[in-house]
Amino acid sequence: MIVFDGVHKQFGPQVILNQTSFTVNPGERMGIVGPNGAGKSTIFRLITGGEESDKGDVIVPKGLRIGYLRQQLPSTEENLGLLEYVCEGCRDILDMEDELHRLQEQLAENADESVMQKLGELQHEFEHREGYQLRSRAEASLSGLGFAVDRFTESMSSFSGGWQMRAQLARVLLAAPDILLLDEPSNYLDLPAVEWLQRHLEGFKGTLLLISHDRHLLRTLARQILDIRRGTATRFAVGFDRYVEERRERIEQQEARWKALHKQREEVESFIRRFRAQATKAAQVQSRIKMLEKMEPLPELEKETTATLLRLPSPPASGHELLRLEAIGHHYPESPWLFRNVDVRVERGDRLALVGYNGMGKTTMLKIMAGILPPATGKRVEGHQLVTGYQSQEFAETLPLEREVFRVIRDAAPPGVPDQQIRTLLGSFGFQGDHISKQVRVLSGGEKIRLAFARIFVNPPNLLLLDEPTTHLDLAGREALEEALRTYEGTVCLVSHDISFVRNTANGILSIGSEGVRRWLGGYDDFLLQSAGTVASGGKAPAAQAAENKKPDGKRRKEVQKEIRKLETRMSKLENRLEQFELQQAEALEALAQGTVTDFATHNQDLSKLKGDIQTTTREWIELGEELEGLQEEL
């Protein structure tokens, strides 16, 4: 059992934990949530001894093995190979292996009975600790996290910080600790790796403490929630979804209590003001004054961050097809091709999520879409009145850290935009008063995200391209961004490792991997169902394997491509027709709501016909989509 008893911790004037008490029982799977900077990582450092409390006790049972994945990668043994580094997480097993070899050599020189007995006991313990499977388990973890087998022997120094973080995760998981502390484990993972991690942790038998803003991991792994905010810890003995409901109910109860106390206080103060000067009421006034002094002070209200901090302006008008990539391919100098001969169409209203392992070209594809990076082969064709807005993974690429908030937007604004309009725009993204004078470098991750969006929307785009927009956002920030994108009237292409975010925003998937680039109809769940997990596992679905065995020849390939273009044209026309039918239906329903209909019989007949037209057109569109999928599979 881990116990925090009246723990107080502060850094300078900032109080992080204030008389905080909670317990973690053996075998619990606890999600730790709260705003950025609330003290979640501090709790982990207190558990591992990396920090000491100013007051109170942190009790951790002795003799337990603790595995700790930090947000920031500690200095690593750079000369170690990747597989060797991961296996070093089980140093005690490696020491046992070395001792086994020493005893075997000793026994070969002299068949001593005591040495033989010691060897037998050590071998039994080595088998019990699964020492013989250590390297194969390490290889399985690395493969699940997206490492290529041919890189297992490369030194740690050859990997980027994100991949080093994955190696640290594999090392922590391999050690099978009694207590597993994971601090934002999905920050450097792509969607397939997050899925793998979630499946792997479902079978973990020890005590799991998970700091995360990833709702998919919290929803599937956490059985208890510890909410950290404003120096206090509140324990919820429920899963994530129920925690969200209970926390909302608790805030509503707090608000109701605050209103009741406020009303009571106002009534007493009003009586005192009204009758203070009247001698006949002096006794009652004094009684009310004493009552006011004894009254419970108004509690500080706990407010949720709301989606109003991200109000995305309406996009400018555009053609139906915003962007087309024709036979594009790309590779970097002295590197293999990321993708070749790729055709992609982005149409108005699309919300495409680019998914696949890191290193497969998702960011490259997004930069090509944005026109920032020219493709090595093929061409990028802009649609009518296309205006792109691009946000990169690294804020340093798009935000000058030394500039003030107001100046960043002023510099990005078109000529002639008045300062007041810029202040209004900044206000809609949560920057008001003195906040517009802050330098970018002192902003939090969530504030930088909001500033990046404000910078984009000072010249509103109709195609929004977002590369990992949720990385620095807490739960409330992610929900706010989700809500903003759901109501945004423009077109979006995004890369994100947050499964819930992709699930709640995307209506189409563009998978990028070793099997090529493919467009999938429907959202993320539809994609998983259709692909049967092949993208996450790196394999091929049966249909894809059959197509591999029987690839079309050159003539047939041209025929298939021609048929695909025809189908896409027909589907585009059907989509336009659907859009018109739905618009007419909305206008007809609005007329009913406004009470402006005079001939109800004819009006209802028109509505019924529109409903039938919509159903027929939708059914035809689905059939064409299935036919299109088959041709794409053949191709």
C-alpha positions in Angstrom: 0.0 0.0 0.0 1.2 3.5 -0.9 0.2 6.1 1.6 0.3 9.9 1.3 -0.5 11.4 4.8 -0.8 15.1 5.0 1.8 15.8 2.4 2.8 19.4 1.7 5.1 20.3 -1.2 5.9 23.7 -2.7 8.5 25.1 -5.1 9.3 28.7 -4.2 6.0 30.5 -3.6 3.9 28.0 -5.6 2.1 25.4 -3.4 1.9 22.1 -5.4 0.4 19.8 -2.7 -1.3 21.1 0.4 -2.0 18.6 3.2 -2.7 16.0 0.6 -3.7 12.5 1.8 -4.7 9.4 -0.2 -3.9 5.7 -0.5 -3.1 3.3 -3.3 -3.9 -0.3 -2.5 -2.0 -3.3 -3.9 -3.2 -4.3 -7.4 -5.1 -1.1 -8.1 -5.0 0.4 -11.5 -5.3 4.1 -10.9 -5.4 6.9 -13.4 -4.0 10.2 -12.2 -5.6 13.3 -13.9 -5.7 17.0 -13.5 -4.6 20.3 -15.2 -1.0 20.7 -16.4 1.2 21.9 -13.5 -1.2 20.5 -10.8 1.5 18.2 -9.3 0.9 14.8 -10.9 4.5 14.2 -11.8 5.6 15.5 -8.4 3.6 12.7 -6.8 5.6 10.1 -8.8 8.9 11.7 -7.8 7.8 11.6 -4.2 7.0 7.9 -4.5 10.4 7.1 -6.1 12.4 9.3 -3.8 13.3 11.8 -6.4 11.7 14.5 -4.3 11.1 14.8 -0.5 7.9 16.2 1.0 8.2 19.5 3.0 5.7 18.2 5.5 3.8 14.9 6.0 4.7 11.3 5.1 5.0 9.3 1.9 5.0 5.6 2.8 6.1 3.1 0.2 6.6 -0.6 1.2 10.2 -1.6 1.0 11.4 -4.4 -1.2 9.0 -3.7 -4.0 10.3 -3.3 -7.6 9.2 0.1 -9.0 9.2 0.7 -12.8 9.1 4.4 -13.6 8.6 6.0 -17.1 9.4 9.7 -16.9 8.1 12.4 -19.3 11.7 13.5 -19.8 14.2 10.8 -20.8 17.2 10.6 -18.4 20.7 10.3 -19.7 21.1 6.9 -21.4 24.0 4.6 -22.1 24.4 6.0 -25.6 26.9 3.3 -26.7 24.6 0.4 -25.8 22.7 -1.3 -28.6 18.9 -0.9 -28.5 18.1 -4.5 -27.5 21.0 -4.5 -25.0 19.7 -1.2 -23.4 16.2 -2.7 -23.0 17.5 -5.9 -21.5 19.5 -3.8 -19.0 16.2 -3.0 -17.3 16.4 -6.6 -15.9 20.0 -6.3 -14.6 19.3 -8.8 -11.8 18.4 -11.4 -14.4 21.5 -10.6 -16.5 23.6 -11.0 -13.3 22.1 -14.4 -12.7 22.9 -15.3 -16.3 26.5 -14.3 -15.9 26.7 -16.3 -12.6 25.2 -19.4 -14.4 27.9 -19.2 -17.1 30.6 -18.8 -14.4 29.3 -21.8 -12.4 29.1 -23.9 -15.6 32.7 -23.1 -16.5 33.7 -23.9 -12.9 31.8 -27.2 -13.1 33.5 -28.2 -16.4 36.9 -27.8 -14.7 36.0 -29.6 -11.4 32.8 -31.6 -10.9 32.2 -30.4 -7.4 28.9 -31.4 -5.8 28.4 -28.1 -4.0 28.9 -26.2 -7.2 26.4 -28.6 -9.0 23.8 -27.9 -6.2 24.3 -24.2 -6.4 24.0 -24.3 -10.2 20.8 -26.3 -10.0 19.2 -23.8 -7.5 20.3 -20.8 -9.6 19.0 -22.4 -12.8 15.6 -23.1 -11.2 15.4 -19.4 -10.1 16.5 -18.2 -13.6 13.8 -20.3 -15.2 11.2 -19.0 -12.7 12.2 -15.4 -13.6 11.8 -16.3 -17.3 15.5 -15.6 -17.9 15.6 -17.8 -21.0 12.8 -15.7 -22.6 14.3 -12.3 -21.7 15.6 -11.4 -25.1 12.6 -12.7 -27.0 10.3 -10.8 -24.7 12.4 -7.7 -25.2 12.2 -8.1 -29.0 8.4 -8.6 -28.8 8.1 -5.3 -26.8 10.3 -3.4 -29.3 8.3 -4.7 -32.3 5.0 -3.8 -30.6 6.3 -0.3 -30.1 7.2 0.1 -33.8 10.9 -0.7 -33.9 12.2 -2.4 -37.0 14.0 -5.7 -36.3 17.1 -4.6 -38.3 17.6 -1.7 -35.9 17.8 -3.8 -32.7 21.6 -3.7 -32.7 21.9 0.0 -33.5 23.2 2.2 -30.6 20.8 4.3 -28.6 22.6 7.5 -29.8 21.3 6.8 -33.3 17.6 7.2 -32.3 15.7 10.4 -31.8 14.4 11.5 -28.4 10.9 10.1 -29.2 12.3 6.7 -30.1 14.6 6.7 -27.1 11.4 7.3 -25.0 9.9 4.2 -26.6 13.0 2.2 -25.8 12.7 3.3 -22.1 9.0 2.2 -22.1 10.0 -1.2 -23.5 12.7 -1.4 -20.8 10.3 -0.5 -18.0 7.6 -3.0 -19.2 10.1 -5.8 -19.6 11.2 -5.6 -15.9 7.6 -6.6 -14.9 7.8 -4.4 -11.7 5.5 -4.7 -8.7 4.5 -1.0 -9.1 4.4 0.5 -12.5 4.5 4.4 -12.8 3.7 5.7 -16.3 3.9 9.4 -16.8 2.2 10.4 -20.1 3.3 7.1 -21.9 1.5 7.9 -25.1 3.2 11.3 -25.7 5.7 9.8 -28.2 3.6 6.9 -29.5 1.7 6.6 -32.7 -1.8 5.1 -32.8 -0.8 1.5 -33.5 1.7 1.7 -30.6 -0.9 3.2 -28.2 -3.2 0.3 -29.2 -0.4 -2.2 -28.5 0.5 -0.6 -25.1 -3.2 -0.7 -24.0 -3.5 -4.4 -24.9 -0.1 -5.1 -23.1 -1.1 -3.3 -19.9 -4.4 -5.0 -19.7 -2.5 -8.1 -18.6 -0.3 -6.3 -16.1 -0.7 -8.0 -12.7 0.9 -5.4 -10.4 -0.1 -2.0 -9.2 -0.5 0.5 -12.0 -0.4 4.3 -11.6 -1.0 6.1 -14.9 -0.7 9.9 -15.5 -2.3 10.6 -18.8 -4.5 12.9 -20.8 -5.2 10.1 -23.2 -8.9 9.2 -22.6 -8.6 5.9 -24.4 -5.9 4.6 -22.0 -7.7 6.0 -19.0 -11.0 4.5 -20.1 -9.6 1.1 -20.8 -7.0 0.7 -18.1 -8.0 2.8 -15.0 -10.3 1.3 -12.4 -9.9 4.2 -10.0 -9.2 7.9 -10.6 -7.1 10.3 -8.5 -8.0 13.9 -9.4 -5.2 16.4 -8.6 -5.9 20.1 -8.6 -5.4 23.2 -6.5 -3.1 21.3 -4.1 -5.6 18.6 -3.2 -6.2 15.0 -4.2 -9.7 13.6 -4.6 -10.1 9.8 -5.1 -12.9 8.4 -7.2 -13.4 4.6 -6.8 -14.8 4.3 -10.3 -13.5 4.2 -13.9 -12.9 7.2 -16.1 -16.3 7.7 -17.7 -18.1 7.4 -14.3 -15.5 9.8 -12.8 -16.3 12.4 -15.5 -20.0 12.2 -14.5 -19.4 12.2 -10.8 -17.0 15.2 -11.1 -19.6 17.1 -13.1 -22.3 16.3 -10.5 -19.9 17.4 -7.7 -19.2 20.8 -9.5 -23.0 21.3 -9.9 -23.6 20.6 -6.2 -20.8 23.1 -5.3 -22.3 25.8 -7.5 -25.8 25.2 -5.9 -24.3 25.4 -2.5 -22.4 28.6 -3.4 -25.5 30.2 -4.7 -27.5 29.3 -1.6 -24.8 30.7 0.7 -24.4 33.8 -1.5 -28.1 34.5 -1.4 -28.2 34.1 2.4 -25.2 36.4 2.8 -26.8 39.0 0.5 -30.1 39.0 2.4 -28.2 39.6 5.7 -26.0 42.3 4.3 -29.1 44.0 2.7 -30.9 44.1 6.0 -27.8 45.6 7.7 -27.5 48.3 5.0 -31.2 49.1 5.1 -31.7 49.4 8.8 -28.3 50.4 10.2 -29.3 54.0 10.6 -32.6 53.2 12.4 -32.4 53.2 16.2 -35.5 51.0 16.5 -33.7 48.3 14.5 -30.4 48.5 16.3 -30.8 45.2 18.1 -31.8 43.3 15.0 -28.9 44.9 13.0 -26.4 43.9 15.7 -27.8 40.4 15.6 -27.4 40.3 11.8 -23.8 41.5 12.1 -23.0 38.7 14.5 -24.8 36.3 12.3 -22.7 37.5 9.3 -19.4 37.1 11.2 -20.3 33.5 12.0 -21.5 32.6 8.6 -19.5 30.1 6.5 -17.3 31.9 4.0 -18.2 31.5 0.3 -16.2 28.5 -1.0 -14.0 29.0 -4.1 -15.8 27.8 -7.1 -14.2 25.1 -9.2 -14.6 26.0 -12.9 -14.1 23.6 -15.8 -12.1 24.9 -18.8 -14.7 25.3 -21.5 -14.6 25.1 -25.3 -15.2 28.9 -25.5 -11.4 29.3 -25.5 -11.4 27.9 -29.0 -14.0 29.5 -31.2 -13.0 28.9 -34.7 -14.2 31.5 -37.3 -16.2 30.4 -40.3 -14.0 29.4 -43.3 -14.1 31.4 -46.6 -16.0 29.9 -49.5 -14.2 27.2 -51.6 -14.8 24.7 -54.4 -16.0 21.2 -53.7 -12.5 19.8 -54.2 -10.0 21.7 -52.1 -6.8 19.7 -52.8 -5.6 16.9 -55.1 -2.3 15.0 -54.9 -1.5 13.2 -58.1 1.0 10.3 -58.2 3.1 11.9 -55.5 6.1 10.3 -53.9 8.7 11.4 -51.4 12.0 10.5 -49.8 14.7 12.3 -48.0 18.4 12.3 -49.2 20.1 8.9 -48.7 16.8 7.5 -47.4 14.4 5.0 -48.9 11.0 6.2 -50.3 8.4 6.9 -47.7 5.6 6.5 -50.3 5.3 6.5 -54.1 2.5 7.0 -56.7 0.0 8.2 -54.2 -3.3 9.8 -55.2 -5.3 11.7 -52.6 -8.4 14.0 -52.9 -9.5 16.3 -50.1 -13.0 17.5 -50.5 -15.0 20.2 -48.6 -16.2 18.8 -45.3 -13.6 16.1 -45.0 -12.1 15.4 -41.6 -9.2 13.1 -42.5 -7.0 11.6 -39.8 -3.6 10.3 -41.0 -2.6 7.2 -39.1 0.3 4.7 -39.1 3.6 4.1 -37.4 6.0 7.0 -36.7 8.6 7.3 -39.5 6.2 6.2 -42.2 5.6 9.8 -43.5 2.5 11.2 -41.8 4.1 14.5 -41.1 5.7 14.6 -44.5 2.3 14.0 -46.1 0.8 16.8 -44.1 3.6 19.2 -45.1 3.1 18.3 -48.8 -0.7 18.9 -48.4 0.1 22.3 -46.8 2.4 23.2 -49.7 5.4 23.6 -47.3 7.3 20.7 -48.8 7.3 20.0 -52.5 6.9 16.2 -53.3 9.9 14.5 -54.9 7.6 13.2 -57.6 4.0 13.9 -58.7 2.2 17.2 -58.3 0.0 19.1 -55.8 -3.1 20.7 -57.3 -5.0 23.4 -55.4 -8.8 23.6 -55.6 -10.8 26.8 -56.2 -10.1 29.5 -53.5 -8.0 27.2 -51.3 -6.7 28.8 -48.1 -4.6 26.5 -45.9 -3.8 26.8 -42.2 -0.9 24.6 -41.0 0.1 23.9 -37.4 3.3 21.9 -36.9 4.3 19.4 -34.2 6.9 21.8 -32.9 5.7 25.2 -31.9 9.2 26.6 -32.5 8.6 26.0 -36.2 5.6 28.4 -36.3 5.8 30.6 -33.1 8.7 33.0 -32.5 9.5 32.4 -28.8 10.9 35.9 -28.1 7.8 37.8 -29.5 4.9 39.0 -27.5 1.5 37.4 -28.0 0.0 40.5 -29.6 3.0 41.0 -32.0 2.8 37.3 -33.1 -0.8 37.9 -34.4 -0.1 41.4 -35.7 2.8 40.1 -37.8 0.6 37.3 -39.2 -2.4 39.5 -40.0 -3.0 40.7 -43.5 -2.3 44.4 -44.2 -5.0 46.8 -43.0 -6.4 44.7 -40.1 -7.0 47.1 -37.2 -5.4 46.4 -33.8 -8.8 46.2 -32.1 -9.8 43.3 -34.4 -6.6 41.5 -33.4 -7.5 42.0 -29.7 -11.0 40.7 -30.3 -9.5 37.6 -32.1 -7.1 37.0 -29.2 -9.9 37.4 -26.7 -11.9 34.6 -28.5 -8.9 32.4 -27.9 -8.6 33.2 -24.2 -6.0 36.0 -24.3 -7.2 39.1 -22.6 -5.8 42.1 -20.7 -2.1 41.8 -19.8 -1.9 38.3 -21.3 -1.5 39.7 -24.8 1.9 41.3 -23.7 3.4 37.9 -22.5 6.3 36.5 -24.4 5.6 33.2 -26.2 8.3 31.4 -24.3 6.5 31.8 -20.9 3.2 30.4 -22.2 2.0 27.0 -21.1 1.5 24.2 -23.7 -2.2 24.8 -23.8 -1.7 28.6 -24.3 0.7 28.0 -27.1 -1.8 25.8 -28.8 -4.4 28.5 -28.6 -2.0 31.1 -29.8 -1.1 28.9 -32.8 -4.8 28.6 -33.7 -5.2 32.4 -33.3 -2.2 32.9 -35.7 -3.8 30.6 -38.2 -7.3 32.2 -38.0 -6.2 35.8 -38.3 -6.4 34.9 -42.0 -9.1 32.2 -41.8 -8.4 29.0 -43.8 -10.8 26.6 -45.3 -8.3 23.7 -45.1 -6.9 23.2 -41.6 -3.8 20.9 -41.3 -2.9 19.9 -37.7 0.1 17.8 -36.7 -0.3 16.4 -33.2 -2.4 19.3 -31.8 -3.2 17.6 -28.5 0.3 16.8 -27.3 0.5 19.7 -24.8 -3.1 19.8 -23.8 -4.8 18.5 -20.7 -8.1 16.7 -20.7 -10.2 19.9 -20.6 -8.0 21.4 -23.4 -8.5 18.3 -25.6 -12.2 18.3 -25.1 -12.3 22.0 -26.0 -10.4 21.4 -29.2 -12.6 18.5 -30.1 -15.7 20.6 -29.7 -14.2 23.4 -31.7 -13.3 21.0 -34.6 -16.7 19.3 -34.5 -18.5 22.6 -35.0 -15.9 24.0 -37.4 -17.4 24.4 -40.9 -14.2 24.0 -42.8 -12.1 20.9 -43.8 -9.5 19.3 -41.6 -6.6 16.9 -42.0 -4.8 15.9 -38.8 -2.2 13.6 -37.3 -2.8 12.6 -33.7 -1.7 9.9 -31.3 -4.9 10.4 -29.2 -7.3 7.6 -30.1 -10.3 9.3 -28.5 -9.5 12.6 -30.3 -9.3 10.8 -33.7 -12.4 8.8 -32.9 -14.4 11.9 -32.1 -13.2 14.2 -34.9 -12.4 12.1 -38.0 -14.9 11.0 -40.7 -12.2 9.5 -42.9 -8.9 7.7 -42.4 -5.7 7.9 -44.5 -3.4 5.1 -43.5 0.3 5.3 -44.3 2.5 2.3 -43.8 4.7 -0.3 -45.4 1.7 -1.6 -47.4 1.2 1.9 -49.0 -1.2 4.8 -48.6 -4.9 4.1 -48.5 -8.1 6.1 -48.0 -10.7 4.4 -45.7 -14.3 5.5 -45.6 -15.8 6.2 -42.1 -14.3 7.0 -38.8 -11.6 5.3 -36.7 -13.7 2.4 -35.5 -14.8 1.7 -39.1 -11.2 1.8 -40.1 -10.2 -0.8 -37.4 -13.1 -3.0 -38.5 -12.4 -2.8 -42.2 -8.6 -3.2 -41.8 -9.0 -6.0 -39.3 -6.0 -4.6 -37.4 -3.6 -5.1 -40.3 -2.2 -1.5 -40.1 -1.5 -1.8 -36.4 0.1 -5.3 -36.8 2.1 -4.5 -39.9 0.4 -7.3 -41.8 -2.1 -7.6 -44.6 -5.8 -8.4 -44.5 -6.9 -11.5 -46.5 -8.2 -9.3 -49.3 -5.0 -7.4 -49.5 -3.0 -10.6 -49.5 -5.1 -12.0 -52.4 -4.5 -8.8 -54.3 -0.7 -9.1 -53.6 -0.8 -12.6 -55.1 -2.6 -11.5 -58.2 -1.5 -7.9 -59.1 -3.1 -6.5 -62.2 -0.9 -6.1 -65.3 -0.2 -2.7 -66.9 -3.3 -2.7 -69.1 -5.7 -3.8 -66.4 -4.1 -1.2 -64.0 -5.0 1.6 -66.4 -8.5 0.3 -66.8 -8.9 0.1 -63.0 -7.6 3.6 -62.6 -10.0 4.9 -65.2 -12.9 3.1 -63.5 -11.9 4.6 -60.1 -11.9 8.1 -61.5 -15.4 7.5 -63.0 -16.6 6.2 -59.7 -15.1 9.1 -57.8 -16.8 11.6 -60.2 -20.2 9.8 -59.7 -19.8 9.8 -55.9 -18.9 13.5 -56.0 -22.0 14.3 -57.9 -24.1 12.2 -55.5 -22.5 14.1 -52.6 -23.5 17.4 -54.2 -27.0 16.1 -54.7 -27.2 14.9 -51.1 -26.1 18.3 -49.9 -28.9 20.0 -51.9 -31.5 17.5 -50.6 -30.4 18.0 -47.0 -30.4 21.8 -47.4 -34.0 21.7 -48.8 -35.0 19.4 -45.9 -33.5 21.8 -43.3 -35.3 24.7 -44.9 -38.6 22.8 -45.0 -38.3 21.8 -41.3 -37.4 25.4 -40.4 -40.5 26.6 -42.1 -42.6 24.2 -40.0 -40.8 25.4 -36.8 -41.4 29.1 -37.7 -45.1 28.5 -38.5 -44.9 29.9 -42.0 -46.4 26.9 -43.8 -49.9 27.4 -45.2 -50.5 24.1 -47.1 -49.5 21.4 -44.7 -50.6 18.5 -46.9 -48.3 19.6 -49.8 -45.5 20.5 -47.4 -45.6 17.1 -45.8 -45.6 15.4 -49.2 -42.5 17.4 -50.1 -40.8 16.4 -46.9 -41.6 12.7 -47.4 -40.2 12.9 -51.0 -37.0 14.6 -49.8 -36.6 11.9 -47.1 -37.0 9.2 -49.8 -34.5 11.0 -52.1 -32.0 11.3 -49.3 -32.3 7.5 -48.5 -32.0 6.5 -52.1 -29.1 8.7 -52.8 -27.3 7.6 -49.7 -27.8 3.9 -50.6 -26.4 4.5 -54.1 -23.4 6.4 -52.6 -22.7 3.5 -50.3 -22.9 0.9 -53.1 -20.5 3.0 -55.2 -18.2 3.3 -52.2 -18.0 -0.5 -51.8 -17.3 -0.8 -55.5 -14.6 1.8 -55.3 -13.0 0.0 -52.3 -12.9 -3.2 -54.4 -11.2 -1.5 -57.3 -8.7 0.2 -54.9 -8.0 -3.2 -53.3 -7.4 -4.7 -56.8 -5.1 -1.8 -57.7 
